[in-house]
Amino acid sequence: MKSVGICEMCGHHVAILQKAHIIAENRKKGNNILMLCPTCHIMFDTHVKPKVFKALLEAGLQDLPESWKKSIYEQAAEASAVALGRKVPSKKDCVLDEFET
């Protein structure tokens, strides 16, 4: 049973929890949901999923969720570019990539 008000990632007690979908292409309930504080939700969607995706690919796993391939920010930038009829930005166009390790 999940503890009320406890982030499932950092363990802190918080007033607001958000539903984070582990795999966006799957069911929107049950074992496919994590209850996270807003900070952990952002970290999960922007950093954890893409890093896990790359690590699993390097380990030889296939058929990974497409929603893990890119952070939510990369997905949003691409969708905006398509909607505006502009060139889809590449990773090298992103300023934050300079800080990746």
C-alpha positions as a printed NumPy array, in Angstrom:
array([[  0.   ,   0.   ,   0.   ],
       [  1.312,   3.443,  -0.906],
       [  1.878,   5.947,   1.882],
       [ -0.212,   9.089,   1.544],
       [  1.902,  12.193,   1.016],
       [  5.216,  10.341,   0.627],
       [  7.143,  10.715,  -2.634],
       [  7.985,   7.247,  -3.956],
       [ 11.326,   8.472,  -5.281],
       [ 12.867,  10.702,  -2.599],
       [ 10.784,   9.583,   0.381],
       [  9.952,  13.094,   1.545],
       [  6.548,  13.907,   2.945],
       [  4.962,  16.532,   0.701],
       [  1.572,  18.218,   0.429],
       [  1.276,  17.656,  -3.328],
       [  1.993,  14.428,  -5.183],
       [  1.79 ,  13.959,  -8.934],
       [  1.115,  10.823, -10.95 ],
       [  4.181,   9.985, -13.024],
       [  3.625,   7.456, -15.791],
       [  6.488,   4.992, -15.943],
       [  5.687,   4.047, -19.538],
       [  3.551,   6.64 , -21.322],
       [  2.368,   4.12 , -23.906],
       [  0.875,   1.815, -21.232],
       [ -2.042,   1.931, -18.846],
       [ -2.481,   5.103, -16.838],
       [ -2.95 ,   3.335, -13.483],
       [ -1.676,   0.572, -11.221],
       [  1.947,  -0.514, -11.452],
       [  2.591,   1.972, -14.26 ],
       [  2.201,   4.979, -11.938],
       [  4.605,   6.481,  -9.414],
       [  3.368,   9.069,  -6.926],
       [  6.095,  11.701,  -6.936],
       [  6.697,  15.161,  -5.549],
       [  6.858,  17.807,  -8.307],
       [ 10.677,  17.933,  -8.206],
       [ 11.12 ,  14.169,  -8.549],
       [  8.474,  14.058, -11.284],
       [ 10.496,  16.525, -13.365],
       [ 13.748,  14.651, -12.679],
       [ 12.125,  11.332, -13.607],
       [ 10.769,  12.637, -16.923],
       [ 13.787,  14.734, -17.93 ],
       [ 16.791,  12.762, -16.694],
       [ 15.997,   9.291, -15.351],
       [ 13.976,   7.903, -18.277],
       [ 16.445,   8.971, -21.02 ],
       [ 19.467,   7.677, -19.034],
       [ 17.781,   4.345, -18.29 ],
       [ 16.831,   4.096, -21.985],
       [ 20.475,   4.575, -23.067],
       [ 21.794,   2.154, -20.439],
       [ 19.324,  -0.564, -21.43 ],
       [ 20.146,  -0.092, -25.131],
       [ 23.851,  -0.451, -24.367],
       [ 23.048,  -3.624, -22.393],
       [ 21.423,  -5.055, -25.518],
       [ 17.766,  -4.762, -24.613],
       [ 15.34 ,  -4.033, -27.426],
       [ 11.714,  -2.939, -27.755],
       [ 12.119,  -0.19 , -25.168],
       [  9.383,   2.41 , -24.617],
       [  9.649,   5.215, -27.17 ],
       [  8.594,   7.668, -24.449],
       [ 11.899,   7.034, -22.63 ],
       [ 14.093,   7.938, -25.587],
       [ 13.971,  11.706, -25.058],
       [ 13.23 ,  13.988, -22.147],
       [  9.831,  15.655, -22.028],
       [ 11.542,  18.932, -22.93 ],
       [ 13.051,  17.465, -26.109],
       [  9.67 ,  15.971, -27.02 ],
       [  7.936,  19.317, -26.452],
       [ 10.533,  21.223, -28.516],
       [ 10.09 ,  18.815, -31.427],
       [  6.292,  19.002, -31.265],
       [  6.42 ,  22.813, -31.218],
       [  8.805,  22.922, -34.172],
       [  6.583,  20.608, -36.191],
       [  3.472,  22.637, -35.304],
       [  5.21 ,  25.856, -36.363],
       [  6.642,  24.318, -39.525],
       [ 10.231,  24.818, -38.357],
       [ 13.291,  22.582, -38.39 ],
       [ 13.213,  20.094, -35.532],
       [ 16.081,  21.004, -33.165],
       [ 18.885,  18.491, -32.763],
       [ 20.598,  17.648, -29.494],
       [ 23.607,  19.763, -30.436],
       [ 21.274,  22.793, -30.689],
       [ 20.451,  22.494, -26.969],
       [ 22.476,  24.687, -24.602],
       [ 22.096,  22.289, -21.643],
       [ 24.037,  19.541, -23.418],
       [ 27.27 ,  21.378, -22.63 ],
       [ 26.777,  20.386, -18.994],
       [ 26.073,  16.684, -19.513],
       [ 28.635,  14.194, -18.285]])
